[in-house]
Every structure is written in structure tokens, then in C-alpha cells.
Amino acid sequence: MRKPELAAVVAEKADLSKEQANRVLNAMLEQITTALNQQDSVTLVGFGTFLQRHRGARMGKNPQTGEPVKIRASNTVSFKPGKALKDAVN
């Protein structure tokens, strides 16, 4: 499911126009992004938690040549599913 399809389902279930649902979805995603950028986690009870994680510098390997390559430290986003989501999937 892509973003426009998700917005269409939200519009139908919440009795909103597609434009309103798209604005709600965009605002929600923007706020999650802002919180993660400020190193804050976002917990949606029953769904899961979005976290910013730091990945330290490490050595990797170039798959074509086998030469060692230095990989810089970076930040990434992780998601830990909640119990209700895990149960729904299983």
C-alpha cells in the first residue's frame, strides 16, 4: 500500500475528503519526522515505537573487490512493533 492508497482508506473510514485525509497523513508524518530529528521517540500505543538510533563507524567490505572500506557513523530510524501489531500479523 502506498501513501495515496492509505490516504484514500483513511478518508473513507474517517468520513473525510481525500484532500483532508492527505493533509492529516502529511501532518502526522511530518511530526514523526520532527520528533525523530530532535532525538525523541514516537510511541503509538498498540502499533509500535519509532526510534532514532546511532550507528557507529565500522569497517565493511567492498563486495566487488573484497577490499576493506571505512563506513562513517550515521543516524538511522528503527521501528519496534507493539504487541497488538505483532498479534495482528501473526
DRENSE-83570 format. One record per residue (C-alpha): residue in three letters; x, y, z. Coordinates in nm, 2 decimals. Layout:
% residues N
{torse ALA, {X, Y, Z}}
...
***
This chain:
% residues 90
{torse MET, {0.00, 0.00, 0.00}}
{torse ARG, {0.13, 0.34, -0.10}}
{torse LYS, {0.07, 0.68, 0.06}}
{torse PRO, {-0.22, 0.78, -0.18}}
{torse GLU, {-0.40, 0.45, -0.12}}
{torse LEU, {-0.35, 0.49, 0.26}}
{torse ALA, {-0.50, 0.84, 0.24}}
{torse ALA, {-0.80, 0.71, 0.05}}
{torse VAL, {-0.87, 0.44, 0.31}}
{torse VAL, {-0.83, 0.70, 0.59}}
{torse ALA, {-1.07, 0.93, 0.41}}
{torse GLU, {-1.33, 0.66, 0.37}}
{torse LYS, {-1.31, 0.53, 0.73}}
{torse ALA, {-1.30, 0.87, 0.89}}
{torse ASP, {-1.56, 1.03, 0.67}}
{torse LEU, {-1.32, 1.29, 0.53}}
{torse SER, {-1.24, 1.41, 0.18}}
{torse LYS, {-0.93, 1.26, 0.02}}
{torse GLU, {-0.76, 1.60, 0.04}}
{torse GLN, {-0.83, 1.63, 0.42}}
{torse ALA, {-0.71, 1.28, 0.48}}
{torse ASN, {-0.39, 1.35, 0.28}}
{torse ARG, {-0.33, 1.67, 0.49}}
{torse VAL, {-0.38, 1.47, 0.82}}
{torse LEU, {-0.14, 1.20, 0.70}}
{torse ASN, {0.12, 1.45, 0.59}}
{torse ALA, {0.09, 1.64, 0.92}}
{torse MET, {0.13, 1.31, 1.11}}
{torse LEU, {0.44, 1.20, 0.91}}
{torse GLU, {0.59, 1.55, 0.94}}
{torse GLN, {0.55, 1.55, 1.32}}
{torse ILE, {0.70, 1.20, 1.35}}
{torse THR, {1.00, 1.32, 1.14}}
{torse THR, {1.04, 1.63, 1.35}}
{torse ALA, {1.03, 1.43, 1.68}}
{torse LEU, {1.29, 1.18, 1.55}}
{torse ASN, {1.51, 1.47, 1.43}}
{torse GLN, {1.51, 1.60, 1.78}}
{torse GLN, {1.61, 1.26, 1.91}}
{torse ASP, {1.27, 1.19, 2.06}}
{torse SER, {1.09, 0.86, 2.02}}
{torse VAL, {0.73, 0.84, 1.89}}
{torse THR, {0.51, 0.57, 2.05}}
{torse LEU, {0.17, 0.48, 1.91}}
{torse VAL, {0.02, 0.25, 2.17}}
{torse GLY, {-0.07, -0.08, 2.03}}
{torse PHE, {0.10, -0.01, 1.70}}
{torse GLY, {0.47, 0.05, 1.78}}
{torse THR, {0.75, 0.29, 1.85}}
{torse PHE, {0.97, 0.48, 1.61}}
{torse LEU, {1.33, 0.55, 1.75}}
{torse GLN, {1.63, 0.73, 1.63}}
{torse ARG, {1.94, 0.50, 1.66}}
{torse HIS, {2.31, 0.59, 1.62}}
{torse ARG, {2.52, 0.36, 1.41}}
{torse GLY, {2.89, 0.39, 1.49}}
{torse ALA, {3.17, 0.39, 1.24}}
{torse ARG, {3.28, 0.05, 1.13}}
{torse MET, {3.47, -0.14, 0.87}}
{torse GLY, {3.29, -0.30, 0.58}}
{torse LYS, {3.40, -0.48, 0.27}}
{torse ASN, {3.36, -0.39, -0.10}}
{torse PRO, {3.17, -0.68, -0.24}}
{torse GLN, {3.33, -0.65, -0.59}}
{torse THR, {3.70, -0.63, -0.48}}
{torse GLY, {3.69, -0.76, -0.12}}
{torse GLU, {3.88, -0.45, -0.01}}
{torse PRO, {3.81, -0.31, 0.34}}
{torse VAL, {3.60, 0.01, 0.33}}
{torse LYS, {3.55, 0.25, 0.62}}
{torse ILE, {3.18, 0.32, 0.68}}
{torse ARG, {3.11, 0.65, 0.86}}
{torse ALA, {2.89, 0.68, 1.17}}
{torse SER, {2.53, 0.78, 1.09}}
{torse ASN, {2.19, 0.80, 1.25}}
{torse THR, {1.90, 0.58, 1.13}}
{torse VAL, {1.54, 0.51, 1.22}}
{torse SER, {1.42, 0.19, 1.38}}
{torse PHE, {1.07, 0.07, 1.45}}
{torse LYS, {0.97, -0.16, 1.73}}
{torse PRO, {0.62, -0.31, 1.67}}
{torse GLY, {0.38, -0.31, 1.96}}
{torse LYS, {0.20, -0.63, 2.09}}
{torse ALA, {-0.12, -0.56, 1.91}}
{torse LEU, {0.06, -0.52, 1.57}}
{torse LYS, {0.26, -0.84, 1.63}}
{torse ASP, {-0.05, -1.03, 1.72}}
{torse ALA, {-0.24, -0.90, 1.41}}
{torse VAL, {0.04, -1.01, 1.18}}
{torse ASN, {0.08, -1.35, 1.33}}
***
